[in-house]
């Protein structure tokens, strides 16, 4: 069955769609009330965020738009130091979307929400004319302990940077799927709850965290350098990239440092916590390939530099433009 | 590896200027931080081997015009989208309603054309010896499969005449020869040039090690007309004859205009008469007029001027606001110079 304009009318078909596809999968006491707004217990300090998801294809090796829409928002909350609690989701469906695909997407969202320990407590559906596309917006709320303050401006000379795993997997998986290339690359799309919790449980003094999404590590670190007013130095050899992704990038002229990920984060910790942080990450789900990739240098020239494998030095620029593949 | 770096740092000859011709080498040199490993007496300059950097404005203007014609879609590699023509880029044209589709392989056009028989798909066929065989294959497939709604707007170029032109300017003491081109043409391609100008050519792969080895080889061969092949696992003396035969089946040499250089005799490829029906009007696109008159891409491309010597560099012209082609492509020399100059390469 396909989605029609009637599914977005606000009438019987809409109610049936919501019940059949969403409510049955996201079920929880708050959502079950089906009121105009969800009413939930709160906390003294809240983290709030929102993100929209427009990926094609809707299903790709390692994930789908549903999983992505939960991970994206959950991970953004986590990076502020918050524990993600509630999500809302808004669906914009194009006429002609397959109902069975929508059900798969909703099921994937429900599974991922369960894994991340969040409840989907409110939602909305609209249908527009189009070619069967599906777009999702999620917003999230997380609870933040009273004494937790993270941010790039907390970075100081000597702080150590850790990356939770290999770069470029999501970007390469999506491109491969779009280009019809068969390979072993899978999206890394995952909620990072365990890795983040492991750091705090180990008593690591976390200065700043960012999930490494669009724009890639290079862009995140350049922003950190600007915000903190410090230089950042990376060791090329320490930055993990899988063999498959490296080969893929070699062919298309892409740089893993500017490619997007959906299940990786970079964290700055105090020097004395380096070993503890690395051990905690490595033991956590989705962080087995965690690595110490560099350090924060003295204040002054804010920028990112890399010691190359050959022993040379180069500047690591933020992503400019669209990260276009080269042509020869 | 350390030995090689030590040896190259020990170079005590006169100051030399080597040119990397291939844009992929330009990118690899930046990525590996090669310049930070060289003594001051060895200078690297980027040559005219980045395909989008040498595409003239008349070609881009024509592409933009085609994208606005009814039932026409321009299909292009990503690099070309932001290169400024005389009045804006293909990307600007798209924002104004032009139909432009980005692909990663020319072969994707076959599928597009089959699925949309009412539209004509014009592929922006830029490139060198490396890419030409793919266009030849595309045309052969289109012919075999009876797909008639594909056109090429060609701006294909061949390397030797351009290198010959650079040699005549007398600014360069040796060449890091284009590795990808050599795979197709063979290292033999450079022998006549090496002999004529008594200049060394080193064919290298794209790893940092391979590039360093080639540069070291060049320092040992200055003044000699030799061709060194440091990429023997992939490049042979004769190249890939089959690929080149395919090119000769579809294309014949023609004069071509190079951005910043001008027209070089027999340095281009155009469709043969039997394939002319696939041509989207590629003839006569020779005019090259920079939108910004102060742009010095022309001199930068041939090693006469450092990117920083251009009055626009880093001011009006940055990767987000490129005024000339060298600032657009990730293979462009200004692009790399801008990114490293921002913070100094050897900090």
Interface residues (C-beta under 8 A of the other chain):
Chain A: X175 X179 X250 X252 X253 X255 X301 X303 X305 X306 X307 X308 X309 X310 X311 X312 X313 X314 X315 X317 X320 X321 X322 X324 X325 X326 X327 X328
Chain B: X1 X2 X5 X22 X23 X24 X27 X30 X31 X32 X33 X34 X35 X36 X37 X51 X52 X77 X78 X79 X80 X81 X82 X102 X104 X105 X108 X126 X127 X128 X130 X131 X180 X206 X208 X209 X212 X319 X320 X329 X330 X331 X335 X339 X340 X342 X343 X344 X345 X346 X347
